[in-house]
Amino acid sequence: MVATPRDDLFLLRRRPPQEKLVDQGFRLLSVVLASLVGLVLAGILLTVLWGSRDAAMRFGLQFLVVSDWDPAGDTYGAFTAIYGTIVSSVLALLIAVPLGVGTAIFITENLIPLRIRQTVGLMVELLAAIPSVVLGLWAIFVMEPFLRPILELLHQTLGWLPFFSTVPQGPGMAPAVLILVVMILPIITAISRDSLQQVPPELRQAAYGVGTTRWDAILRVILPAAVSGITGGVMLALGRAMGETMAVTMIIGNSNNFSWSLLAPGNTIASMLANQFGEADGFQVSALMYAALILMLLTLLVNVLAQWVVRRLSLKYA
């Protein structure tokens, strides 16, 4: 009797009980591990909420717009740290995105010999592996002294603007922005490179087939096709910049005195937590927990925005 294709399909569908048991066990393990991630996140959120309840009840939303931070008088406001967190992250992103995407194009689009592209890619990966404390030391002893004459020139030329109104005297917001650029550049470059490499080669060939130049193909075809992945990487880098602690703490100046100037010392929420939590006592702990809750909400907002942007761009360029 000759077996028909339907009989073969039926035989293929019959699986031993052991395999079914393995599948069920793997499914159960996946559910447990995924649930653990959610439980850990919920536990962190509940801990921060419980710890911040006293400060939240006392200050309310005024905590967001007041810059006074006086542990001796139990008067707290996180506006300086919130301003520093947002400004330093956004400015770092504005500088790092063109550099990161440009480096990714440089690596993936055969603009230079293969050996040089591999060397640049390796250097980017090594940059991502450097510990943040090492970058902070480099910022203190190398980058900041090198930048000080440039920042002084900016103050002399553009000192009439609020953002350059103070004399640079060492650590400040501007060096912190630049060290954040160094830290998030590998993230943007790596994710942009992977996104560009995932673009189907048929799109490139089709663009060249209709007579476009290489740069027209890159700007009008390849980048739009990879824009959702690149945007996801950019938003991921923004979240990293907002939560970066050690390198920024070492170079930003850690001042709670509010100033619009990028040349003056400043603070971020992560730096404030790192500096003060170890010695905090009493009501100050609740105020720091409240600041930590604000940082969590900011990063959550960034992630939600990233998901929305990536989804919209995926639908637009699908």
C-alpha positions as CSV (number, residue, x, y, z in Angstrom):
1,M,0.0,0.0,0.0
2,V,1.4,3.3,-1.1
3,A,1.3,6.1,1.5
4,T,-0.4,9.3,0.3
5,P,0.8,12.8,1.1
6,R,-2.1,13.1,3.6
7,D,-0.9,10.0,5.4
8,D,2.6,11.4,5.6
9,L,1.3,14.7,7.0
10,F,-0.7,12.8,9.6
11,L,2.4,10.8,10.7
12,L,4.3,14.1,11.0
13,R,1.7,15.5,13.3
14,R,1.9,12.6,15.7
15,R,4.4,13.5,18.3
16,P,5.7,11.5,21.2
17,P,4.3,12.5,24.7
18,Q,7.9,13.4,25.8
19,E,8.1,16.2,23.1
20,K,4.7,17.5,24.2
21,L,5.9,17.6,27.8
22,V,9.0,19.5,26.8
23,D,6.9,22.0,24.9
24,Q,4.6,22.5,27.9
25,G,7.5,22.9,30.2
26,F,9.1,25.5,28.0
27,R,5.9,27.4,27.7
28,L,5.4,27.4,31.4
29,L,9.1,28.5,32.0
30,S,8.6,31.3,29.5
31,V,5.5,32.5,31.3
32,V,7.2,32.3,34.7
33,L,10.2,34.3,33.5
34,A,8.1,36.9,31.8
35,S,6.0,37.2,34.9
36,L,9.1,37.7,37.0
37,V,10.1,40.7,34.9
38,G,6.7,42.2,35.5
39,L,6.9,41.4,39.2
40,V,10.3,43.0,39.6
41,L,9.2,46.1,37.8
42,A,6.0,46.3,39.9
43,G,8.1,45.8,43.1
44,I,10.5,48.6,42.2
45,L,7.6,50.9,41.4
46,L,5.8,50.1,44.7
47,T,8.9,50.6,46.7
48,V,9.6,54.0,45.2
49,L,5.9,55.0,45.6
50,W,5.8,53.9,49.2
51,G,9.1,55.6,50.0
52,S,8.0,58.9,48.4
53,R,4.6,59.1,49.9
54,D,5.5,61.7,52.7
55,A,7.2,64.1,50.2
56,A,4.5,63.7,47.7
57,M,1.8,64.5,50.3
58,R,3.7,67.5,51.6
59,F,4.9,69.1,48.4
60,G,2.6,67.7,45.7
61,L,3.3,69.0,42.2
62,Q,5.1,72.0,43.6
63,F,8.1,69.7,44.0
64,L,8.4,69.8,40.2
65,V,8.7,73.6,39.9
66,V,10.7,74.6,43.0
67,S,14.5,74.6,42.9
68,D,15.2,74.9,46.6
69,W,17.0,71.9,48.1
70,D,17.7,72.4,51.8
71,P,18.1,69.3,53.9
72,A,18.7,71.4,57.0
73,G,15.3,73.1,56.7
74,D,13.5,70.1,55.1
75,T,12.6,72.2,52.0
76,Y,13.0,70.3,48.8
77,G,12.3,71.0,45.1
78,A,13.6,69.0,42.1
79,F,13.3,71.6,39.3
80,T,17.1,72.0,39.0
81,A,17.7,68.3,38.7
82,I,14.7,67.8,36.3
83,Y,16.0,70.7,34.2
84,G,19.5,69.2,34.1
85,T,18.2,65.8,33.3
86,I,16.1,66.9,30.3
87,V,18.5,69.5,28.9
88,S,21.6,67.4,29.2
89,S,19.9,64.3,27.6
90,V,18.2,66.3,24.8
91,L,21.3,68.2,23.9
92,A,23.4,65.1,23.9
93,L,20.9,63.4,21.6
94,L,21.0,66.4,19.2
95,I,24.7,66.0,18.9
96,A,24.9,62.2,19.0
97,V,22.2,61.4,16.4
98,P,23.9,62.9,13.4
99,L,27.2,61.4,14.4
100,G,25.8,58.0,15.2
101,V,23.7,57.7,12.1
102,G,26.5,59.1,9.9
103,T,28.9,56.6,11.3
104,A,26.4,53.8,10.7
105,I,26.1,54.9,7.0
106,F,29.9,55.2,6.8
107,I,30.2,51.6,8.0
108,T,27.4,49.9,6.0
109,E,27.3,51.6,2.6
110,N,30.7,50.7,1.2
111,L,32.0,54.2,1.1
112,I,35.5,53.2,2.2
113,P,37.5,50.0,2.1
114,L,36.3,47.0,4.1
115,R,39.3,47.0,6.5
116,I,38.7,50.6,7.5
117,R,35.0,49.9,8.0
118,Q,35.8,46.9,10.2
119,T,38.2,49.0,12.2
120,V,35.7,51.8,12.8
121,G,33.0,49.3,13.8
122,L,35.4,47.6,16.3
123,M,36.3,51.0,17.8
124,V,32.6,51.8,18.3
125,E,32.1,48.5,20.1
126,L,35.1,49.1,22.3
127,L,33.8,52.6,23.2
128,A,30.6,51.0,24.4
129,A,32.6,48.6,26.6
130,I,34.4,51.4,28.5
131,P,33.1,51.7,32.1
132,S,31.3,55.0,32.9
133,V,33.7,55.8,35.8
134,V,36.6,55.6,33.4
135,L,34.9,58.0,31.0
136,G,34.2,60.3,34.0
137,L,37.9,60.4,34.9
138,W,38.8,61.1,31.3
139,A,36.3,63.9,31.3
140,I,37.8,65.5,34.4
141,F,41.4,65.3,33.5
142,V,41.4,65.5,29.7
143,M,38.1,66.7,28.1
144,E,37.2,69.5,30.5
145,P,40.7,71.2,30.4
146,F,40.7,70.9,26.7
147,L,37.2,72.4,26.3
148,R,37.7,75.3,28.8
149,P,39.2,77.8,26.3
150,I,36.4,77.0,23.9
151,L,33.8,77.5,26.5
152,E,35.4,80.8,27.6
153,L,35.3,81.9,24.0
154,L,31.6,81.1,23.8
155,H,31.0,83.1,27.0
156,Q,32.9,86.1,25.6
157,T,31.1,85.9,22.3
158,L,27.6,84.9,23.3
159,G,27.6,85.9,27.0
160,W,24.6,88.1,26.4
161,L,22.5,84.9,26.0
162,P,21.2,83.3,29.2
163,F,22.6,79.9,28.1
164,F,26.2,81.2,28.0
165,S,26.0,83.9,30.7
166,T,28.3,82.4,33.3
167,V,32.1,82.1,33.3
168,P,33.2,78.4,32.9
169,Q,35.2,77.4,35.9
170,G,35.4,73.7,35.6
171,P,32.7,71.0,35.8
172,G,29.4,72.1,34.4
173,M,26.4,71.3,32.2
174,A,28.3,71.5,28.9
175,P,31.0,68.9,29.8
176,A,28.3,66.7,31.1
177,V,26.5,66.9,27.7
178,L,29.6,66.0,25.8
179,I,30.4,63.0,28.0
180,L,26.8,61.8,27.5
181,V,27.4,62.1,23.7
182,V,30.4,59.8,24.1
183,M,28.3,57.3,26.1
184,I,25.2,57.1,23.9
185,L,27.0,57.3,20.5
186,P,27.8,53.6,20.4
187,I,24.1,52.7,21.1
188,I,22.9,54.9,18.3
189,T,25.6,53.7,15.9
190,A,25.2,50.0,16.6
191,I,21.4,50.0,16.3
192,S,21.4,52.2,13.2
193,R,24.0,50.0,11.6
194,D,21.9,46.9,12.3
195,S,18.8,48.6,10.9
196,L,20.6,49.7,7.8
197,Q,21.9,46.2,7.2
198,Q,18.4,44.8,7.5
199,V,17.2,46.9,4.5
200,P,16.6,44.4,1.6
201,P,19.3,44.7,-1.1
202,E,16.6,44.8,-3.7
203,L,15.7,48.3,-2.5
204,R,19.2,49.5,-3.2
205,Q,19.3,47.8,-6.6
206,A,15.9,49.2,-7.5
207,A,17.1,52.7,-6.5
208,Y,20.2,52.4,-8.6
209,G,18.2,50.9,-11.4
210,V,16.1,54.0,-11.9
211,G,19.2,56.2,-12.1
212,T,19.6,57.7,-8.6
213,T,22.9,58.6,-7.2
214,R,24.4,56.8,-4.2
215,W,23.5,59.6,-1.8
216,D,20.0,59.9,-3.2
217,A,19.5,56.2,-2.6
218,I,20.8,56.5,0.9
219,L,18.7,59.6,1.8
220,R,15.5,58.8,0.0
221,V,15.3,55.0,0.0
222,I,17.6,53.3,2.5
223,L,17.2,55.7,5.5
224,P,13.4,55.8,5.2
225,A,13.3,52.0,5.1
226,A,15.4,51.8,8.3
227,V,13.9,54.8,10.1
228,S,11.8,52.8,12.5
229,G,14.8,50.9,13.8
230,I,16.9,54.0,14.0
231,T,14.2,55.8,15.9
232,G,14.0,53.0,18.4
233,G,17.7,53.2,18.9
234,V,17.6,57.0,19.4
235,M,14.8,56.7,22.0
236,L,16.8,53.9,23.8
237,A,19.8,56.2,23.8
238,L,17.7,59.0,25.3
239,G,16.5,56.7,28.1
240,R,20.2,55.8,28.8
241,A,21.2,59.4,28.8
242,M,18.5,60.3,31.3
243,G,19.5,57.6,33.7
244,E,23.3,57.8,33.4
245,T,24.8,58.4,36.8
246,M,28.5,58.0,37.4
247,A,30.2,59.8,34.5
248,V,27.7,62.7,34.7
249,T,28.1,62.9,38.5
250,M,31.8,63.3,38.2
251,I,31.7,66.2,35.7
252,I,28.4,68.1,36.0
253,G,29.3,70.0,39.2
254,N,26.4,68.7,41.4
255,S,25.0,72.1,42.2
256,N,21.4,72.5,43.2
257,N,21.5,76.3,42.4
258,F,19.4,76.8,39.3
259,S,21.0,78.5,36.3
260,W,19.9,78.6,32.7
261,S,23.6,78.7,31.7
262,L,25.1,75.6,30.1
263,L,28.5,76.8,31.4
264,A,27.5,76.7,35.1
265,P,27.5,73.7,37.4
266,G,24.2,71.8,37.4
267,N,22.6,68.5,38.5
268,T,20.5,65.7,37.3
269,I,18.1,63.4,39.1
270,A,20.4,60.4,38.8
271,S,23.4,62.4,40.0
272,M,21.5,63.8,43.0
273,L,20.4,60.4,44.0
274,A,24.0,59.0,43.8
275,N,25.4,61.9,45.8
276,Q,22.9,62.2,48.6
277,F,21.2,58.9,49.1
278,G,24.0,57.3,51.1
279,E,24.0,60.1,53.7
280,A,20.3,60.9,53.6
281,D,18.2,60.7,56.7
282,G,14.6,61.3,57.7
283,F,12.5,63.4,55.4
284,Q,15.3,63.7,52.8
285,V,15.0,60.0,52.0
286,S,11.3,60.5,51.0
287,A,12.3,63.6,48.9
288,L,14.9,61.6,47.1
289,M,12.4,58.8,46.5
290,Y,10.0,61.3,45.1
291,A,12.8,62.4,42.7
292,A,13.4,58.8,41.8
293,L,9.7,58.4,41.0
294,I,9.9,61.3,38.7
295,L,12.9,59.9,36.9
296,M,11.0,56.5,36.5
297,L,8.0,58.3,35.0
298,L,10.2,60.3,32.6
299,T,11.9,57.1,31.3
300,L,8.5,55.4,31.1
301,L,7.2,58.3,29.0
302,V,10.3,58.0,26.7
303,N,9.7,54.3,26.2
304,V,6.0,54.8,25.5
305,L,6.8,57.6,23.1
306,A,9.4,55.3,21.4
307,Q,6.9,52.6,20.9
308,W,4.4,55.0,19.4
309,V,6.9,56.6,17.1
310,V,8.3,53.3,15.9
311,R,4.8,51.9,15.2
312,R,3.8,55.0,13.2
313,L,7.0,54.9,11.2
314,S,6.7,51.2,10.6
315,L,3.2,51.7,9.2
316,K,4.3,54.7,7.1
317,Y,7.3,53.0,5.5
318,A,6.0,49.4,5.4
